[in-house]
Amino acid sequence: MNNRIKKIRKEVGLTQQSFANRIGIARGNISAYEVGKNAPSDAVISLICREFNINEQWLRFGDGEMKQNSDMDFEKICAEIGVRDEKAKEAIMKYYELSEDDKKLWWQFMERFMQ
């Protein structure tokens, strides 16, 4: 699992400190996970998966794809509400990958256009 945690961090372009900040733990824990000194708790695994849209089976065991596949559910939701625009779909999917701080910033920007 240690290599998979490091892979996630590298793919999202974060330092150990920034990665730790995003999931609310100490940087030293990330370092210990990445070198295999410690294993993350179930709670930390859940935080990583939720924050970075990671497939838990992949993170724990290396099974399947790294990213969680939410396209199928999203397609159903889009059909129900009538969204057919691929750019809108891409924007919405990207929104769910943002940190809480970035979501707040996104909404500040969007509110400007919703008046």
All heavy atoms as an XYZ file, in Angstrom:
947
protein
N       0.823     -1.193      0.000
C       0.000      0.000      0.000
C       0.867      1.257      0.000
O       0.458      2.284     -0.516
C      -0.925     -0.011      1.214
C      -1.885      1.139      1.209
S      -3.033      1.282      2.593
C      -3.421     -0.331      3.067
N       2.075      1.174      0.559
C       2.922      2.356      0.667
C       3.216      2.992     -0.693
O       3.165      4.211     -0.841
C       4.216      2.036      1.422
C       4.995      0.895      0.812
O       4.423     -0.074      0.310
N       6.297      0.979      0.868
N       3.488      2.171     -1.699
C       3.759      2.713     -3.033
C       2.523      3.342     -3.648
O       2.620      4.326     -4.384
C       4.309      1.629     -3.957
C       5.708      1.214     -3.569
O       6.478      2.006     -3.037
N       6.041     -0.045     -3.810
N       1.346      2.798     -3.351
C       0.112      3.351     -3.903
C      -0.204      4.708     -3.277
O      -0.666      5.622     -3.958
C      -1.036      2.354     -3.750
C      -0.862      1.146     -4.675
C      -2.053      0.212     -4.658
N      -2.251     -0.476     -3.399
C      -1.591     -1.573     -3.008
N      -0.673     -2.116     -3.801
N      -1.856     -2.138     -1.855
N       0.067      4.862     -1.988
C      -0.154      6.169     -1.349
C       0.775      7.208     -1.980
O       0.345      8.318     -2.316
C       0.045      6.083      0.179
C      -1.091      5.256      0.794
C       0.116      7.476      0.803
C      -0.919      4.941      2.260
N       2.016      6.833     -2.171
C       2.972      7.759     -2.790
C       2.540      8.093     -4.220
O       2.636      9.246     -4.652
C       4.370      7.150     -2.783
C       5.435      8.113     -3.242
C       6.816      7.521     -3.021
C       7.879      8.558     -3.302
N       9.209      8.057     -2.935
N       2.046      7.096     -4.952
C       1.591      7.328     -6.319
C       0.445      8.339     -6.348
O       0.436      9.246     -7.185
C       1.150      6.010     -6.957
C       0.644      6.174     -8.362
C       0.257      4.842     -8.983
C      -0.355      5.100    -10.346
N       0.252      4.329    -11.384
N      -0.508      8.202     -5.446
C      -1.628      9.158     -5.377
C      -1.078     10.561     -5.151
O      -1.434     11.507     -5.854
C      -2.605      8.795     -4.241
C      -3.291      7.460     -4.513
C      -3.651      9.904     -4.058
C      -3.985      6.872     -3.285
N      -0.206     10.674     -4.155
C       0.343     11.991     -3.801
C       1.080     12.618     -4.973
O       0.912     13.807     -5.272
C       1.271     11.858     -2.590
C       1.829     13.206     -2.129
C       2.678     13.060     -0.894
N       3.870     12.263     -1.077
C       4.989     12.702     -1.683
N       5.046     13.906     -2.202
N       6.041     11.900     -1.770
N       1.881     11.813     -5.663
C       2.642     12.329     -6.809
C       1.704     12.722     -7.950
O       1.921     13.748     -8.604
C       3.649     11.284     -7.301
C       4.755     10.983     -6.315
C       5.746     12.095     -6.263
C       6.949     11.720     -5.425
N       7.935     12.761     -5.395
N       0.679     11.918     -8.202
C      -0.244     12.221     -9.300
C      -1.028     13.498     -9.074
O      -1.354     14.194    -10.025
C      -1.181     11.048     -9.561
C      -0.472      9.930    -10.271
C      -1.379      9.084    -11.133
O      -2.550      9.451    -11.359
O      -0.884      8.053    -11.595
N      -1.351     13.797     -7.824
C      -2.070     15.045     -7.558
C      -1.114     16.214     -7.345
O      -1.546     17.346     -7.153
C      -3.071     14.915     -6.380
C      -4.165     13.923     -6.707
C      -2.390     14.550     -5.086
N       0.195     15.926     -7.391
C       1.207     16.981     -7.348
C       1.351     17.664     -6.003
O       1.570     18.869     -5.942
N       1.245     16.888     -4.926
C       1.335     17.476     -3.597
C       2.587     17.010     -2.862
O       3.061     15.892     -3.065
C       0.108     17.081     -2.762
C      -1.244     17.585     -3.252
C      -2.361     17.005     -2.392
C      -1.302     19.106     -3.241
N       3.086     17.871     -2.006
C       4.154     17.481     -1.087
C       3.518     16.610     -0.002
O       2.283     16.558      0.133
C       4.784     18.704     -0.414
O       3.771     19.357      0.384
C       5.369     19.674     -1.438
N       4.354     15.953      0.791
C       3.816     15.178      1.910
C       3.024     16.079      2.853
O       1.957     15.689      3.337
C       4.936     14.469      2.669
C       5.522     13.309      1.917
C       6.621     12.599      2.681
O       7.175     13.122      3.657
N       6.955     11.399      2.238
N       3.518     17.283      3.083
C       2.820     18.213      3.983
C       1.454     18.608      3.422
O       0.450     18.591      4.136
C       3.668     19.467      4.226
C       3.039     20.424      5.220
C       2.933     19.826      6.614
O       3.932     19.460      7.205
N       1.725     19.713      7.145
N       1.401     18.951      2.145
C       0.133     19.356      1.527
C      -0.859     18.201      1.503
O      -2.056     18.381      1.751
C       0.366     19.863      0.108
O       1.185     21.003      0.124
N      -0.363     17.011      1.201
C      -1.214     15.818      1.191
C      -1.790     15.579      2.588
O      -2.993     15.355      2.754
C      -0.386     14.617      0.726
C      -1.173     13.377      0.444
C      -1.738     13.163     -0.803
C      -1.331     12.404      1.414
C      -2.457     12.002     -1.077
C      -2.038     11.242      1.154
C      -2.603     11.042     -0.093
N      -0.922     15.652      3.590
C      -1.359     15.470      4.978
C      -2.390     16.523      5.376
O      -3.397     16.207      6.021
C      -0.148     15.528      5.910
N      -2.153     17.772      4.975
C      -3.102     18.846      5.278
C      -4.473     18.571      4.677
O      -5.501     18.831      5.310
C      -2.589     20.191      4.771
C      -1.395     20.690      5.545
O      -1.062     20.187      6.616
N      -0.713     21.678      4.992
N      -4.490     18.067      3.440
C      -5.767     17.800      2.760
C      -6.608     16.763      3.493
O      -7.827     16.834      3.470
C      -5.527     17.320      1.332
C      -5.022     18.363      0.371
C      -6.095     19.082     -0.410
N      -6.936     18.277     -1.234
C      -6.820     18.090     -2.532
N      -5.819     18.678     -3.186
N      -7.685     17.365     -3.197
N      -5.948     15.787      4.150
C      -6.731     14.766      4.852
C      -6.718     14.955      6.372
O      -7.324     14.178      7.096
C      -6.288     13.332      4.464
C      -4.827     13.071      4.801
C      -6.592     13.067      3.001
C      -4.395     11.631      4.594
N      -6.034     15.999      6.838
C      -6.085     16.362      8.246
C      -5.264     15.498      9.190
O      -5.672     15.237     10.315
N      -4.086     15.078      8.722
C      -3.185     14.308      9.593
C      -1.793     14.935      9.543
O      -1.537     15.833      8.753
C      -3.136     12.808      9.206
C      -2.517     12.605      7.825
C      -4.532     12.185      9.285
C      -2.275     11.144      7.474
N      -0.886     14.416     10.358
C       0.481     14.948     10.421
C       1.317     14.455      9.237
O       1.142     13.333      8.770
C       1.142     14.523     11.724
N       2.243     15.306      8.778
C       3.113     14.954      7.661
C       3.931     13.698      7.946
O       4.155     12.871      7.076
C       4.061     16.114      7.321
C       4.857     15.824      6.044
C       6.224     16.490      6.009
N       7.087     16.169      7.102
C       7.842     15.046      7.188
N       7.802     14.138      6.255
N       8.621     14.856      8.225
N       4.367     13.551      9.182
C       5.164     12.383      9.557
C       4.436     11.068      9.299
O       5.062     10.053      8.983
N       3.124     11.094      9.428
C       2.342      9.889      9.138
C       2.442      9.523      7.664
O       2.611      8.349      7.321
C       0.875     10.073      9.523
C       0.672     10.132     11.015
O       1.448      9.578     11.775
N      -0.358     10.825     11.443
N       2.358     10.518      6.800
C       2.449     10.255      5.359
C       3.812      9.656      5.037
O       3.915      8.680      4.301
C       2.211     11.544      4.538
C       0.818     12.123      4.804
C       2.414     11.282      3.041
C      -0.331     11.199      4.487
N       4.844     10.227      5.603
C       6.187      9.706      5.389
C       6.285      8.247      5.835
O       6.825      7.402      5.113
C       7.198     10.562      6.149
O       8.485     10.024      6.015
N       5.745      7.953      7.013
C       5.793      6.582      7.544
C       4.994      5.619      6.669
O       5.400      4.468      6.472
C       5.276      6.558      8.978
N       3.872      6.076      6.120
C       3.080      5.223      5.225
C       3.845      4.935      3.941
O       3.872      3.808      3.457
C       1.748      5.866      4.856
C       0.836      6.211      6.007
C      -0.075      7.258      5.886
C       0.871      5.517      7.216
C      -0.925      7.589      6.923
C       0.028      5.854      8.263
C      -0.875      6.897      8.114
O      -1.715      7.233      9.132
N       4.456      5.975      3.393
C       5.124      5.839      2.096
C       6.353      4.931      2.143
O       6.662      4.287      1.151
C       5.501      7.211      1.533
C       4.300      7.994      1.042
C       4.676      9.292      0.361
O       5.881      9.603      0.225
O       3.753     10.020     -0.050
N       7.030      4.879      3.261
C       8.201      3.999      3.361
C       7.839      2.631      3.936
O       8.700      1.766      4.074
C       9.359      4.640      4.167
C       9.859      5.904      3.495
C       8.965      4.882      5.616
N       6.580      2.436      4.274
C       6.131      1.151      4.784
C       6.398      0.930      6.256
O       6.272     -0.184      6.749
N       6.757      1.985      6.972
C       7.027      1.867      8.406
C       5.730      1.626      9.182
O       5.701      0.832     10.109
C       7.725      3.129      8.911
C       8.076      3.098     10.380
C       8.816      4.353     10.792
C       9.114      4.324     12.287
N       9.714      5.577     12.738
N       4.680      2.331      8.800
C       3.357      2.189      9.425
C       2.319      1.974      8.335
O       2.499      2.426      7.200
C       2.969      3.442     10.215
C       3.858      3.678     11.411
O       4.476      2.755     11.937
N       3.930      4.929     11.840
N       1.229      1.349      8.709
C       0.081      1.198      7.803
C      -1.002      2.173      8.251
O      -1.222      2.350      9.447
C      -0.446     -0.228      7.849
N      -1.682      2.802      7.302
C      -2.741      3.738      7.686
C      -3.932      3.010      8.294
O      -4.215      1.861      7.947
C      -3.119      4.410      6.366
C      -2.689      3.459      5.313
C      -1.513      2.720      5.860
N      -4.610      3.685      9.197
C      -5.824      3.121      9.799
C      -6.945      3.103      8.757
O      -6.843      3.744      7.705
C      -6.255      3.980     10.989
O      -6.664      5.259     10.532
N      -8.007      2.393      9.068
C      -9.170      2.376      8.174
C      -9.719      3.788      7.974
O     -10.142      4.150      6.882
C     -10.272      1.472      8.737
C      -9.920     -0.003      8.656
O      -9.012     -0.381      7.869
O     -10.546     -0.796      9.377
N      -9.685      4.596      9.034
C     -10.184      5.973      8.939
C      -9.346      6.793      7.955
O      -9.883      7.549      7.149
C     -10.195      6.627     10.315
N      -8.024      6.638      8.017
C      -7.140      7.373      7.103
C      -7.346      6.890      5.668
O      -7.388      7.690      4.732
C      -5.664      7.264      7.536
C      -4.726      7.803      6.468
C      -5.451      7.999      8.850
N      -7.501      5.595      5.484
C      -7.766      5.061      4.147
C      -9.049      5.672      3.588
O      -9.100      6.113      2.437
C      -7.834      3.521      4.181
C      -6.439      2.955      4.432
C      -8.430      2.969      2.886
C      -6.400      1.471      4.718
N     -10.083      5.748      4.408
C     -11.347      6.357      3.973
C     -11.164      7.824      3.608
O     -11.722      8.301      2.612
C     -12.415      6.235      5.061
O     -12.795      4.901      5.222
N     -10.373      8.557      4.403
C     -10.118      9.970      4.113
C      -9.407     10.134      2.772
O      -9.772     11.002      1.972
C      -9.265     10.595      5.220
C      -9.939     10.846      6.561
C      -8.904     11.188      7.619
C     -10.969     11.953      6.425
N      -8.401      9.315      2.529
C      -7.659      9.388      1.268
C      -8.594      9.101      0.095
O      -8.611      9.838     -0.894
C      -6.460      8.409      1.271
C      -5.402      8.865      2.270
C      -5.861      8.281     -0.137
C      -4.296      7.847      2.524
N      -9.380      8.053      0.226
C     -10.283      7.666     -0.868
C     -11.301      8.758     -1.151
O     -11.562      9.090     -2.312
C     -10.990      6.348     -0.536
S      -9.863      4.929     -0.544
N     -11.872      9.325     -0.114
C     -12.891     10.362     -0.302
C     -12.276     11.653     -0.858
O     -12.801     12.243     -1.797
C     -13.613     10.633      1.020
C     -14.771     11.613      0.855
C     -15.598     11.791      2.113
N     -14.785     12.096      3.277
C     -14.743     11.353      4.375
N     -15.454     10.261      4.485
N     -13.985     11.708      5.402
N     -11.174     12.064     -0.299
C     -10.566     13.348     -0.703
C     -10.041     13.317     -2.135
O     -10.120     14.308     -2.850
C      -9.436     13.712      0.262
C      -8.768     15.035     -0.038
C      -9.664     16.246      0.151
O     -10.623     16.196      0.953
O      -9.409     17.272     -0.517
N      -9.506     12.169     -2.562
C      -8.858     12.106     -3.872
C      -9.598     11.208     -4.873
O      -9.070     10.896     -5.929
C      -7.401     11.658     -3.714
C      -6.600     12.604     -2.858
C      -6.283     12.285     -1.547
C      -6.199     13.838     -3.346
C      -5.565     13.158     -0.746
C      -5.483     14.724     -2.552
C      -5.165     14.392     -1.255
N     -10.833     10.802     -4.524
C     -11.669      9.976     -5.403
C     -10.953      8.677     -5.798
O     -10.843      8.331     -6.970
C     -12.096     10.768     -6.643
C     -13.209     10.096     -7.397
O     -14.085      9.470     -6.798
N     -13.172     10.187     -8.715
N     -10.441      7.974     -4.794
C      -9.652      6.759     -5.008
C     -10.502      5.526     -4.716
O     -11.263      5.492     -3.748
C      -8.397      6.763     -4.096
C      -7.506      7.975     -4.390
C      -7.619      5.455     -4.205
C      -6.976      8.048     -5.801
N     -10.341      4.521     -5.540
C     -10.984      3.231     -5.361
C     -10.331      2.541     -4.155
O      -9.137      2.260     -4.162
C     -10.792      2.414     -6.646
C     -11.256      0.991     -6.546
O     -11.653      0.497     -5.501
N     -11.193      0.306     -7.675
N     -11.108      2.246     -3.126
C     -10.547      1.669     -1.904
C      -9.914      0.302     -2.148
O      -8.890     -0.023     -1.551
C     -11.623      1.563     -0.821
C     -11.062      1.143      0.510
C     -12.050      1.229      1.648
O     -12.974      2.064      1.605
O     -11.879      0.450      2.613
N     -10.478     -0.501     -3.027
C      -9.897     -1.811     -3.334
C      -8.513     -1.660     -3.965
O      -7.607     -2.433     -3.689
C     -10.815     -2.618     -4.267
C     -12.075     -3.112     -3.600
C     -11.776     -4.066     -2.456
O     -10.930     -4.942     -2.561
N     -12.467     -3.887     -1.342
N      -8.383     -0.639     -4.795
C      -7.065     -0.382     -5.394
C      -6.066      0.048     -4.319
O      -4.939     -0.437     -4.275
C      -7.165      0.678     -6.489
C      -5.835      0.990     -7.078
C      -5.203      0.329     -8.082
C      -4.925      2.029     -6.657
N      -3.957      0.874     -8.315
C      -3.764      1.933     -7.458
C      -4.986      3.024     -5.698
C      -2.686      2.794     -7.324
C      -3.908      3.880     -5.558
C      -2.766      3.756     -6.372
N      -6.491      0.974     -3.461
C      -5.575      1.464     -2.432
C      -5.152      0.341     -1.485
O      -3.968      0.180     -1.188
C      -6.215      2.608     -1.639
C      -5.354      3.221     -0.528
C      -4.006      3.685     -1.049
C      -6.097      4.360      0.136
N      -6.078     -0.450     -1.053
C      -5.763     -1.521     -0.092
C      -4.991     -2.681     -0.717
O      -4.042     -3.178     -0.148
C      -7.041     -2.062      0.542
C      -7.680     -1.132      1.545
C      -8.904     -1.795      2.169
N      -9.602     -0.910      3.063
C      -9.329     -0.772      4.362
N      -8.347     -1.462      4.898
N     -10.018      0.060      5.103
N      -5.444     -3.115     -1.920
C      -4.930     -4.368     -2.472
C      -4.334     -4.264     -3.872
O      -3.831     -5.251     -4.399
C      -6.051     -5.424     -2.494
C      -6.785     -5.539     -1.190
C      -8.080     -5.089     -1.070
C      -6.160     -6.078     -0.078
C      -8.766     -5.192      0.132
C      -6.836     -6.179      1.137
C      -8.149     -5.736      1.241
N      -4.469     -3.102     -4.508
C      -3.971     -2.957     -5.877
C      -4.934     -3.499     -6.918
O      -4.565     -3.639     -8.079
N      -6.177     -3.776     -6.522
C      -7.172     -4.340     -7.442
C      -7.947     -3.244     -8.163
O      -8.369     -2.265     -7.544
C      -8.184     -5.208     -6.685
C      -7.555     -6.422     -6.030
O      -6.462     -6.839     -6.477
O      -8.154     -6.951     -5.079
N      -8.136     -3.412     -9.468
C      -8.954     -2.483    -10.239
C      -8.204     -1.214    -10.594
O      -6.979     -1.153    -10.585
N      -8.979     -0.201    -10.888
C      -8.441      1.102    -11.280
C      -8.171      1.960    -10.056
O      -8.829      1.815     -9.028
C      -9.440      1.832    -12.191
C      -9.740      1.111    -13.492
C      -8.518      1.030    -14.394
O      -7.763      2.015    -14.466
O      -8.336     -0.030    -15.013
N      -7.221      2.880    -10.182
C      -6.882      3.761     -9.074
C      -8.053      4.685     -8.726
O      -8.416      4.830     -7.559
C      -5.650      4.607     -9.398
C      -5.252      5.522     -8.265
S      -3.694      6.361     -8.538
C      -4.262      7.823     -9.352
N      -8.626      5.321     -9.723
C      -9.710      6.281     -9.485
C     -11.039      5.544     -9.352
O     -11.276      4.541    -10.012
C      -9.812      7.285    -10.639
C      -8.687      8.291    -10.669
C      -8.884      9.303     -9.589
C      -7.957     10.475     -9.755
N      -8.260     11.542     -8.836
N     -11.878      6.078     -8.493
C     -13.206      5.536     -8.319
C     -14.023      5.858     -9.567
O     -13.975      6.971    -10.079
C     -13.856      6.181     -7.106
C     -14.713      5.284     -6.331
C     -14.994      5.853     -4.953
O     -14.650      6.985     -4.645
N     -15.606      5.065     -4.132
N     -14.762      4.902    -10.047
C     -15.565      5.119    -11.250
C     -16.942      5.615    -10.855
O     -17.774      4.853    -10.398
C     -15.673      3.836    -12.072
C     -16.383      4.062    -13.383
O     -16.786      5.167    -13.694
N     -16.534      3.008    -14.135
N     -17.161      6.898    -11.040
C     -18.461      7.470    -10.724
C     -19.204      7.873    -11.984
O     -20.285      8.419    -11.915
C     -18.296      8.661     -9.785
O     -17.408      9.599    -10.348
N     -18.620      7.588    -13.159
C     -19.264      7.966    -14.412
C     -20.630      7.323    -14.594
O     -21.552      7.958    -15.083
C     -18.390      7.594    -15.612
C     -17.366      8.661    -15.919
O     -17.486      9.764    -15.361
O     -16.462      8.395    -16.714
N     -20.766      6.059    -14.203
C     -22.020      5.374    -14.439
C     -23.163      6.058    -13.681
O     -24.205      6.347    -14.232
C     -21.929      3.911    -14.042
C     -23.159      3.156    -14.490
S     -23.312      1.586    -13.794
C     -22.478      0.453    -14.558
N     -22.959      6.333    -12.402
C     -23.975      7.028    -11.628
C     -24.191      8.432    -12.167
O     -25.314      8.914    -12.221
C     -23.570      7.108    -10.154
C     -23.596      5.762     -9.469
O     -24.295      4.854     -9.962
O     -22.919      5.611     -8.444
N     -23.118      9.081    -12.552
C     -23.236     10.433    -13.077
C     -24.043     10.458    -14.361
O     -24.861     11.347    -14.568
C     -21.843     11.036    -13.296
C     -21.907     12.466    -13.713
C     -22.173     13.448    -12.786
C     -21.737     12.826    -15.035
C     -22.261     14.769    -13.162
C     -21.818     14.147    -15.417
C     -22.084     15.124    -14.476
N     -23.838      9.477    -15.236
C     -24.607      9.394    -16.477
C     -26.099      9.287    -16.187
O     -26.916      9.922    -16.835
C     -24.142      8.214    -17.334
C     -22.759      8.357    -17.915
C     -22.642      9.477    -18.947
O     -23.651      9.917    -19.518
O     -21.503      9.924    -19.162
N     -26.443      8.492    -15.203
C     -27.854      8.329    -14.831
C     -28.428      9.648    -14.306
O     -29.517     10.056    -14.686
C     -27.977      7.230    -13.768
C     -29.390      6.948    -13.340
C     -29.420      5.844    -12.294
C     -30.836      5.650    -11.782
N     -30.875      4.670    -10.698
N     -27.671     10.315    -13.447
C     -28.120     11.597    -12.895
C     -28.270     12.633    -14.001
O     -29.264     13.358    -14.058
C     -27.156     12.092    -11.800
C     -27.226     11.160    -10.590
C     -27.451     13.527    -11.392
C     -26.100     11.348     -9.595
N     -27.289     12.692    -14.903
C     -27.357     13.648    -16.011
C     -28.595     13.396    -16.858
O     -29.277     14.337    -17.287
C     -26.100     13.570    -16.883
S     -24.675     14.355    -16.137
N     -28.895     12.132    -17.126
C     -30.075     11.798    -17.921
C     -31.346     12.257    -17.213
O     -32.266     12.797    -17.848
C     -30.125     10.298    -18.188
N     -31.391     12.073    -15.901
C     -32.574     12.458    -15.135
C     -32.800     13.962    -15.132
O     -33.934     14.419    -15.150
C     -32.472     11.933    -13.703
C     -32.645     10.438    -13.598
C     -32.400      9.914    -12.189
O     -32.211     10.718    -11.256
O     -32.379      8.682    -12.033
N     -31.723     14.739    -15.092
C     -31.884     16.198    -15.035
C     -31.664     16.873    -16.380
O     -31.762     18.087    -16.491
C     -30.973     16.831    -13.953
C     -29.489     16.628    -14.280
C     -31.320     16.305    -12.578
C     -28.540     17.374    -13.355
N     -31.375     16.088    -17.406
C     -31.279     16.631    -18.757
C     -29.952     17.255    -19.142
O     -29.890     18.021    -20.104
N     -28.857     16.950    -18.445
C     -27.540     17.485    -18.805
C     -26.941     16.602    -19.897
O     -26.753     15.410    -19.708
C     -26.593     17.543    -17.583
C     -25.191     17.953    -18.001
C     -27.127     18.490    -16.536
N     -26.651     17.219    -21.049
C     -26.059     16.474    -22.155
C     -24.714     17.056    -22.589
O     -23.992     16.460    -23.362
C     -27.013     16.450    -23.339
C     -28.244     15.617    -23.064
C     -29.252     15.663    -24.215
N     -30.437     14.900    -23.910
C     -31.430     15.307    -23.154
N     -31.393     16.503    -22.607
N     -32.479     14.548    -22.920
N     -24.394     18.216    -22.085
C     -23.180     18.931    -22.455
C     -21.966     18.261    -21.821
O     -21.848     18.172    -20.594
C     -23.311     20.378    -21.979
C     -22.136     21.248    -22.350
O     -21.014     20.738    -22.523
O     -22.342     22.471    -22.453
N     -21.022     17.780    -22.651
C     -19.832     17.091    -22.139
C     -18.943     18.020    -21.306
O     -18.320     17.585    -20.347
C     -19.030     16.481    -23.288
C     -19.682     15.243    -23.881
C     -19.847     14.106    -22.869
O     -18.881     13.799    -22.133
O     -20.934     13.525    -22.802
N     -18.882     19.297    -21.669
C     -18.075     20.250    -20.890
C     -18.675     20.440    -19.497
O     -17.946     20.530    -18.514
C     -17.977     21.601    -21.603
C     -17.019     21.590    -22.760
C     -15.611     21.554    -22.233
C     -14.629     21.822    -23.342
N     -13.266     21.683    -22.901
N     -20.009     20.480    -19.414
C     -20.667     20.606    -18.112
C     -20.377     19.370    -17.268
O     -20.083     19.476    -16.074
C     -22.171     20.794    -18.284
N     -20.439     18.200    -17.888
C     -20.143     16.956    -17.177
C     -18.709     16.998    -16.642
O     -18.467     16.671    -15.485
C     -20.319     15.764    -18.100
C     -19.911     14.461    -17.471
C     -19.994     13.304    -18.452
C     -19.380     12.062    -17.851
N     -19.346     10.939    -18.742
N     -17.781     17.408    -17.476
C     -16.376     17.468    -17.072
C     -16.178     18.426    -15.892
O     -15.454     18.119    -14.943
C     -15.541     17.916    -18.269
C     -14.055     17.892    -18.044
C     -13.273     18.318    -19.285
O     -13.799     18.210    -20.410
O     -12.135     18.764    -19.100
N     -16.863     19.580    -15.947
C     -16.744     20.566    -14.870
C     -17.311     20.027    -13.561
O     -16.711     20.193    -12.492
C     -17.457     21.859    -15.258
N     -18.437     19.354    -13.651
C     -19.055     18.804    -12.450
C     -18.190     17.698    -11.856
O     -17.979     17.635    -10.646
C     -20.480     18.308    -12.748
C     -21.377     19.513    -13.092
C     -21.055     17.532    -11.563
C     -22.708     19.143    -13.713
N     -17.670     16.833    -12.694
C     -16.811     15.756    -12.203
C     -15.550     16.334    -11.552
O     -15.099     15.846    -10.519
C     -16.414     14.808    -13.350
C     -17.564     14.022    -13.923
S     -18.334     12.908    -12.754
C     -17.054     11.702    -12.566
N     -14.983     17.377    -12.145
C     -13.785     18.009    -11.593
C     -14.079     18.626    -10.222
O     -13.255     18.554     -9.311
C     -13.253     19.066    -12.569
C     -11.936     19.642    -12.173
C     -10.868     18.582    -12.181
C      -9.535     19.148    -11.795
N      -8.520     18.125    -11.651
N     -15.273     19.201    -10.090
C     -15.671     19.808     -8.820
C     -15.526     18.810     -7.673
O     -15.027     19.138     -6.606
C     -17.108     20.322     -8.904
C     -17.658     20.775     -7.573
C     -17.369     22.045     -7.077
C     -18.443     19.931     -6.796
C     -17.853     22.461     -5.851
C     -18.933     20.339     -5.567
C     -18.642     21.594     -5.100
O     -19.111     22.006     -3.882
N     -15.944     17.578     -7.890
C     -15.904     16.574     -6.833
C     -14.491     16.145     -6.465
O     -14.288     15.542     -5.425
C     -16.775     15.371     -7.193
C     -18.231     15.711     -7.069
C     -19.001     15.998     -8.185
C     -18.825     15.813     -5.823
C     -20.331     16.357     -8.057
C     -20.144     16.164     -5.689
C     -20.895     16.436     -6.810
O     -22.209     16.800     -6.677
N     -13.509     16.470     -7.274
C     -12.120     16.153     -6.970
C     -11.425     17.274     -6.205
O     -10.312     17.096     -5.730
C     -11.355     15.871     -8.271
C     -11.855     14.654     -9.010
C     -11.164     14.466    -10.342
O     -10.197     15.204    -10.645
O     -11.591     13.586    -11.087
N     -12.070     18.426     -6.073
C     -11.455     19.576     -5.422
C     -11.401     19.415     -3.910
O     -12.249     18.744     -3.319
C     -12.248     20.850     -5.746
C     -12.315     21.273     -7.204
C     -13.240     22.482     -7.352
C     -10.939     21.593     -7.750
N     -10.436     20.075     -3.302
C     -10.380     20.139     -1.840
C     -11.515     21.038     -1.364
O     -12.117     21.777     -2.152
C      -9.041     20.731     -1.394
O      -8.984     22.110     -1.743
N     -11.799     20.992     -0.075
C     -12.863     21.836      0.474
C     -12.560     23.319      0.251
O     -13.456     24.095     -0.072
C     -13.071     21.532      1.958
C     -13.697     20.177      2.206
C     -15.020     19.967      1.470
O     -15.897     20.858      1.537
O     -15.178     18.920      0.827
N     -11.312     23.728      0.410
C     -10.938     25.127      0.181
C     -11.161     25.519     -1.273
O     -11.668     26.609     -1.563
C      -9.477     25.375      0.568
C      -9.261     25.365      2.069
O     -10.245     25.539      2.821
O      -8.109     25.193      2.492
N     -10.772     24.633     -2.196
C     -10.965     24.940     -3.610
C     -12.438     24.964     -3.987
O     -12.852     25.739     -4.850
C     -10.210     23.942     -4.489
C      -8.704     24.181     -4.470
O      -8.278     25.280     -4.061
O      -7.961     23.267     -4.860
N     -13.259     24.137     -3.335
C     -14.707     24.175     -3.590
C     -15.289     25.518     -3.169
O     -16.128     26.087     -3.863
C     -15.417     23.035     -2.863
C     -15.216     21.689     -3.516
C     -15.906     20.584     -2.734
C     -15.637     19.239     -3.386
N     -16.223     18.125     -2.625
N     -14.828     26.039     -2.031
C     -15.290     27.356     -1.580
C     -14.904     28.426     -2.592
O     -15.720     29.292     -2.933
C     -14.700     27.692     -0.212
C     -15.294     26.886      0.907
C     -14.590     27.196      2.217
C     -15.073     26.246      3.301
N     -14.303     26.375      4.534
N     -13.689     28.366     -3.091
C     -13.231     29.324     -4.091
C     -14.045     29.200     -5.375
O     -14.451     30.197     -5.973
C     -11.740     29.094     -4.381
C     -11.060     30.057     -5.336
C     -11.121     31.483     -4.807
C      -9.615     29.635     -5.547
N     -14.328     27.980     -5.791
C     -15.138     27.730     -6.990
C     -16.510     28.369     -6.832
O     -16.998     29.028     -7.745
C     -15.249     26.218     -7.209
C     -15.917     25.838     -8.484
C     -15.332     25.696     -9.696
C     -17.309     25.542     -8.684
N     -16.269     25.323    -10.630
C     -17.487     25.218    -10.034
C     -18.409     25.515     -7.833
C     -18.725     24.882    -10.566
C     -19.651     25.180     -8.353
C     -19.792     24.869     -9.698
N     -17.124     28.184     -5.654
C     -18.447     28.763     -5.440
C     -18.406     30.290     -5.412
O     -19.324     30.942     -5.905
C     -19.086     28.210     -4.163
C     -19.753     26.903     -4.443
C     -19.368     25.679     -3.994
C     -20.890     26.679     -5.280
N     -20.197     24.716     -4.507
C     -21.139     25.296     -5.298
C     -21.718     27.505     -6.029
C     -22.183     24.721     -6.010
C     -22.764     26.937     -6.751
C     -22.988     25.565     -6.734
N     -17.349     30.873     -4.874
C     -17.221     32.328     -4.910
C     -17.203     32.818     -6.354
O     -17.832     33.813     -6.700
C     -15.953     32.777     -4.189
C     -16.022     32.622     -2.693
C     -14.691     32.917     -2.025
O     -13.662     33.076     -2.665
N     -14.703     32.965     -0.690
N     -16.491     32.103     -7.193
C     -16.421     32.452     -8.607
C     -17.781     32.267     -9.280
O     -18.257     33.125    -10.013
C     -15.353     31.588     -9.291
C     -15.229     31.821    -10.763
C     -14.578     32.941    -11.248
C     -15.762     30.917    -11.665
C     -14.455     33.155    -12.612
C     -15.650     31.123    -13.029
C     -14.995     32.249    -13.497
N     -18.438     31.147     -9.026
C     -19.714     30.835     -9.673
C     -20.825     31.786     -9.254
O     -21.698     32.122    -10.062
C     -20.122     29.388     -9.384
C     -19.272     28.361    -10.105
S     -19.198     28.618    -11.902
C     -20.914     28.384    -12.347
N     -20.815     32.217     -8.006
C     -21.858     33.121     -7.524
C     -21.879     34.413     -8.322
O     -22.932     35.041     -8.484
C     -21.691     33.385     -6.029
C     -22.122     32.192     -5.197
C     -21.750     32.317     -3.733
O     -21.085     33.303     -3.339
O     -22.142     31.412     -2.974
N     -20.763     34.782     -8.843
C     -20.670     35.983     -9.666
C     -21.543     35.880    -10.921
O     -22.102     36.856    -11.395
C     -19.210     36.176    -10.037
C     -18.895     37.420    -10.725
C     -17.399     37.565    -10.846
N     -17.155     38.617    -11.776
C     -16.089     38.748    -12.487
N     -15.106     37.896    -12.345
N     -15.956     39.743    -13.323
N     -21.673     34.652    -11.454
C     -22.431     34.435    -12.669
C     -23.888     34.026    -12.409
O     -24.681     33.957    -13.336
C     -21.758     33.351    -13.520
C     -20.408     33.764    -13.998
C     -19.277     33.333    -13.335
C     -20.264     34.606    -15.095
C     -18.018     33.723    -13.764
C     -19.017     35.007    -15.517
C     -17.886     34.570    -14.866
N     -24.222     33.773    -11.173
C     -25.553     33.283    -10.847
C     -26.480     34.401    -10.363
O     -27.588     34.128     -9.939
C     -25.448     32.157     -9.803
C     -24.719     30.955    -10.368
S     -24.264     29.683     -9.159
C     -25.783     29.331     -8.354
N     -26.041     35.626    -10.449
C     -26.857     36.742     -9.974
C     -27.760     37.261    -11.059
O     -27.562     37.217    -12.190
C     -25.975     37.866     -9.452
C     -25.180     37.419     -8.268
C     -24.264     38.517     -7.764
O     -24.317     39.644     -8.173
N     -23.392     38.144     -6.833
